[in-house]
């Protein structure tokens, strides 16, 4: 778990997303925290299914790099978002981060706080030297999260803008 001033981030085991895809209520009972009803639907469901496929072939000791971490808002005791990496760090030490938060909790700084905490976790591991993120130009909130966390825009790929942060430029605060 990762704890910050307002959040608790819980890395999901394989059982958690498997349960959550069937029933958010069952997942809430499993982790003993209420969950926003549609947290694991839509785009999140597609991404979670991909992560589960990867997790089946990776040593469970490495799952924290692949799984989503549930974002629990402590003041409301509710899991309202997901943040995680899209795989293990590559040979050059790069890993891509992705995230999502229930719309009613957006714009309150929760995702900025969650990304900052997960970036610090990643950079505490010597194999991680660079974190990237891709986002659409019109996703202003996502871009703002990255900029507030000192990611630098480095170009574009297709329709998406690419951001990165290097470990050498990361300062723990």
ZIBELUR-V993670 format. One record per pair of residues at least 4 apart in sequence whose ideal C-beta (glycine too) atoms are under 6 Angstrom apart, sorted by the first residue. I is the first residue (numbers start at 1). J is the second residue. Records with the same first field share a line. If there is no record, write none. Layout:
# ZIBELUR-V993670
I=J / J
This chain:
# ZIBELUR-V993670
1=8 / 10
2=9 / 117 / 121
3=8
4=113 / 117
6=74
7=71 / 113 / 114
8=72 / 74
9=69 / 71
10=70
11=64 / 67 / 69
12=16 / 17 / 67 / 68
14=55
15=19
17=48 / 52
19=26 / 27 / 30
20=24 / 27 / 40
21=40
24=35 / 37
27=35
28=34 / 35
33=72 / 79
34=78
35=39 / 79
36=80 / 102
40=44 / 45 / 48
41=45
44=48 / 100
51=66
54=66
55=63 / 66
58=62
62=88
63=67
65=85 / 88
67=84
68=82 / 84
69=83 / 84
70=79
71=81 / 83 / 114
72=79
73=78 / 80
80=102 / 105
81=100 / 101
82=100
83=99 / 114 / 118
85=95 / 97
86=96 / 98
89=93 / 95 / 127 / 128
90=94
93=128 / 129 / 130
94=130
95=128 / 131
96=132
97=131 / 133
99=111
101=105 / 106 / 111
105=110
106=141
109=113
111=145
112=145 / 148
115=145 / 149
116=149
119=131
122=128
123=128 / 167 / 170
129=167
130=166
131=165
132=164
133=146 / 163
134=160 / 162
135=139 / 142 / 143 / 161
136=160
137=161
146=151 / 163
151=163 / 165
152=164
153=161 / 163
154=162 / 164
155=162
156=161
157=162
